[in-house]
Structures are given as structure tokens and as C-alpha cells.
């Protein structure tokens, strides 16, 4: 006989139980709660895991069944947060702090159709953010140079934004790092140095992506 199991869930956790399932039974999970899923019990102990995306996180259900009709079967549903990512345009209007000499322009195909660029040594673009991961996206081209990346004033990497491709490489992730959750500052500094094949030392910055 086919038995139906309806899962009750709340923002954090909820529990439901059912009795009488045995090896060979089919359990059809309510489609209004989870994606259509059918379980067939074939082992003495069977564990199943289901996920359903929800705003701000997703719910995970773990099923543990024992082939003993005298026992109660527990279903536990817990909320697990999804880390949200925010994209921040590297532009004066986005709260980016610029030092030195920068130019800001509207250019199609870039994030928010804007760019900030410089080839002046020691010019910087900084963002104070709160999160657990930071990524920098920039343009790559044969005229571009090397950036220095700092987090909380500590050097993390040097990034070569030169590309031998004859066309611009838009929205390229040139730096990514997981950080201790909390507030940090990332700085991109124009070094004035370049790949030997590059014809200039431009840094053309597009946007930051912050993961909460």
C-alpha cells in the first residue's frame, strides 16, 4: 500500500513523525513542500536528503527509516542559510574610496556600464565591506598592467591584467579570497609595472563581489 507523508516546516525547524513504514513501502513526499521525490525503502536503515530553495536560505530534510514497525520514524527539517552575494560597482557613487588619479567612464558591456581606470603609480581604489568572501572583477587587455591587492592593509597578491587577446576581456575575476566573517577593507593599487608583452600599465576596474 502506498503511504503519503506530508512534511510540516517552519522558518527554523519542525518535526513530523509517522509509524508503520516498512521495507518495500513507497513514501511520496508532498510536492507542495519539496520537489517531487519518491523513496523506496530497500535497506534496514535508509537515509534520504532533500533540499528546497527558499529566500535567504534553503531547507534540508533528513529521513532515517528503520525496518521496524514498532518504532516511530522521525523527520527533521532544518533551515540552512545561503550566503548572499552583493555586486558593488567600482565607481565614486558606490562608496568606493579613490586616491591618486582615476578616470571614470560609461562603457557598455561592463558591470553597470561603467569603469574606473588609472595608470598612475600608487593610485588606489578601496572598499570597506562586511562579509566572508571578496572578489575583484576587472578588464583584461594588451595595454593593461599589474595590480597589487591588499586586505586590511596587508598585501595579498599581485594581479596581472594583461591579455594577449586583441579584444577586451570584460568582467574577469582577477582576485578572490575567503576572509574571516566581519568587516574588512580591500584595496587595489596601481603598481606602474607590467607584463613585458603589455604596452602600458593601465588598471581598468569593474566591480567587487561581496559574499555575506
Protein Blocks (a to p, Z undefined) as FASTA:
>chain_A
ZZdddddddfkbccdddehiaehiacdddfklmccdddddfbfbdcdddddddehiacdd
dddddddfkbccddddddddddddddddddfklopacehjddddddehiahhiacddfbe
hiacddddddjbdcddddddfkbccddddeehiafbdcdfbdfbfbdcehiafbdcddde
dddddddddehiacfkbcbfcdcdfbdcddZZ
